[in-house]
Amino acid sequence: MQTSFLTPPFGFALFYLRGVAPDSASTMQIYKGAIPFILIQLLVVLIVLLLPDLVLFLPDRWGLLF
């Protein structure tokens, strides 16, 4: 869900950032600046898909799961 806020065609977070960024920052610079964050989010999703036990490790260890 968060990734969709950073990617075109919607990219709501990028449009908000465009509204508060100085005039010297172009829209393309904002889009290029968001790429590392998008890649990190996709990497985390991939890790969760490959290692689902990693997500439940702490809740299971602390007895938070039923």
Rosetta blueprint (number, residue, H / E / L):
1 M L
2 Q H
3 T H
4 S H
5 F H
6 L H
7 T L
8 P L
9 P L
10 F L
11 G L
12 F H
13 A H
14 L H
15 F H
16 Y H
17 L H
18 R H
19 G H
20 V H
21 A L
22 P L
23 D L
24 S L
25 A L
26 S L
27 T H
28 M H
29 Q H
30 I H
31 Y H
32 K H
33 G H
34 A H
35 I H
36 P H
37 F H
38 I H
39 L H
40 I H
41 Q H
42 L H
43 L H
44 V H
45 V H
46 L H
47 I H
48 V H
49 L H
50 L H
51 L L
52 P H
53 D H
54 L H
55 V H
56 L H
57 F H
58 L H
59 P H
60 D H
61 R H
62 W L
63 G L
64 L L
65 L L
66 F L
